[in-house]
Amino acid sequence: MNATSFRTAKAIEGRMLTFDIGSEAFAIRADCVREILEVPHVTHVPGAPAFVNALINVRGTVAPLTDLRIAFSLDSAKHNEDTRVIVIEELIHETRETIAILADKVNDVCELDGGQVEQAPAIGTRWRPELIEGIGRKGDRFVIVPDIARIMGEYVS
């Protein structure tokens, strides 16, 4: 393991919330999750980028509703009874922001240690490796740990 992948793995070890978007499994640090909601009333913002083209009200706070399908070039899907909104707090451009992430299904919270998570390979995946903090395994599935701050910075700035 090189120094870069060690830093990546160490930075994301611990409790992770896993969720699905399409057939892909994702995970984010559980300590940044504020709450998980059924899909609330959504206000679409005309002219906004497709990745973050809507806002929701989260207990009096306006939060952008992000669709990771756009960042990871996944097929669109209609909401169903499993669709949830994961509300997180993340440091974006040195400011703590409330962000809502659309998920097809929220799975569980599990422990990941640095040994289970590797740096995304530069080739061999359909996703841009710079948008991924790491790739781990949970059972027989790969779990993608997206770099939310980088994705938000790129798609919103």
C-alpha positions in Angstrom: 0.0 0.0 0.0 1.5 3.4 -0.9 1.5 6.5 1.3 -1.4 8.0 -0.6 -3.8 5.1 -0.2 -2.8 4.7 3.4 -3.8 8.3 4.1 -7.1 7.8 2.2 -7.9 4.6 4.0 -7.1 6.1 7.5 -9.1 9.2 6.8 -12.3 7.2 6.2 -12.1 4.4 8.7 -14.9 4.0 11.3 -18.7 3.9 11.2 -20.1 4.4 7.8 -23.7 4.7 6.6 -24.3 2.6 3.6 -26.9 3.3 0.9 -27.7 2.3 -2.6 -28.1 4.4 -5.8 -29.2 2.2 -8.6 -27.2 -1.1 -8.4 -24.2 0.7 -6.7 -23.5 0.7 -3.0 -22.1 3.9 -1.4 -21.0 4.8 2.1 -20.5 8.1 3.9 -19.1 8.8 7.4 -21.9 8.2 9.9 -20.7 11.1 12.1 -21.6 13.6 9.4 -25.2 12.3 9.0 -27.7 14.6 10.7 -30.8 12.6 9.8 -32.5 10.4 7.3 -35.9 11.5 5.9 -38.6 10.2 3.6 -38.6 12.4 0.5 -40.1 15.8 1.6 -41.6 18.5 -0.6 -39.0 19.4 -3.2 -38.6 22.9 -4.7 -36.9 22.8 -8.1 -34.6 25.7 -8.9 -34.9 26.7 -12.6 -31.5 27.0 -14.3 -29.6 25.2 -11.5 -27.2 22.4 -12.4 -28.9 19.0 -12.7 -26.7 17.7 -9.9 -28.2 20.1 -7.4 -31.4 21.5 -9.0 -33.7 21.4 -6.0 -34.0 22.6 -2.4 -35.7 21.0 0.6 -36.6 22.4 4.0 -34.9 20.5 6.8 -36.4 21.7 10.1 -36.2 25.3 9.1 -32.8 25.0 7.2 -32.8 25.3 3.4 -30.7 22.4 2.0 -29.6 21.7 -1.5 -30.9 18.3 -2.7 -28.0 16.5 -4.5 -28.3 13.7 -6.9 -25.1 11.6 -6.9 -26.4 9.8 -10.1 -25.2 12.9 -12.0 -21.7 12.9 -10.6 -21.3 9.1 -11.1 -23.2 8.9 -14.5 -25.8 6.5 -13.2 -29.2 6.0 -14.8 -32.1 8.0 -13.5 -34.9 6.3 -11.5 -38.3 7.1 -10.1 -38.7 7.5 -6.4 -40.3 4.5 -4.6 -41.1 3.5 -1.0 -37.4 2.9 -0.2 -36.2 6.3 -1.5 -34.7 8.4 1.3 -32.9 11.7 1.7 -29.8 11.6 3.8 -29.1 14.9 5.4 -25.4 15.5 6.2 -23.2 18.3 7.4 -20.0 18.7 5.4 -17.2 21.2 5.2 -17.4 22.8 1.8 -14.9 25.6 1.0 -14.1 26.0 4.7 -17.8 26.5 5.6 -20.0 23.8 7.3 -23.0 23.2 5.0 -26.1 21.2 5.3 -26.6 19.0 2.3 -29.3 16.5 1.3 -28.4 13.4 -0.7 -31.0 11.4 -2.6 -30.6 7.7 -2.0 -32.7 4.8 -3.5 -32.3 2.8 -0.3 -30.5 3.3 3.0 -29.0 0.1 4.2 -27.1 0.2 7.5 -24.3 1.6 9.6 -21.2 -0.6 9.6 -17.6 -0.4 10.7 -14.9 0.0 8.1 -11.2 0.1 8.9 -8.5 1.4 6.8 -7.5 -2.1 5.7 -10.9 -2.6 4.1 -10.8 0.6 2.0 -8.5 1.3 -0.9 -7.8 4.3 -3.1 -9.9 4.3 -6.2 -7.9 2.9 -9.2 -7.1 5.4 -11.9 -8.3 2.9 -14.5 -10.8 0.1 -14.5 -13.8 1.9 -13.1 -16.4 4.0 -14.9 -16.2 6.7 -12.3 -13.7 9.6 -12.0 -11.3 8.5 -9.3 -10.8 12.1 -8.0 -14.5 12.0 -6.9 -14.0 8.9 -4.8 -12.3 8.9 -1.4 -12.0 5.1 -1.5 -13.5 1.8 -2.4 -14.3 -0.8 0.2 -16.0 -4.1 0.4 -19.1 -5.2 2.3 -19.8 -8.8 1.9 -19.6 -9.5 -1.9 -20.2 -5.9 -2.9 -17.9 -3.0 -3.6 -18.8 0.1 -1.6 -17.9 3.5 -3.0 -17.0 6.2 -0.6 -17.7 9.5 -2.5 -15.7 12.7 -1.8 -18.8 14.8 -1.1 -16.8 18.0 -0.5 -15.0 17.7 -3.8 -18.1 16.7 -5.7 -20.0 19.7 -4.3 -17.1 22.0 -5.0 -16.9 20.9 -8.6 -20.6 20.8 -9.4 -21.7 23.8 -7.5 -18.9 26.3 -7.7 
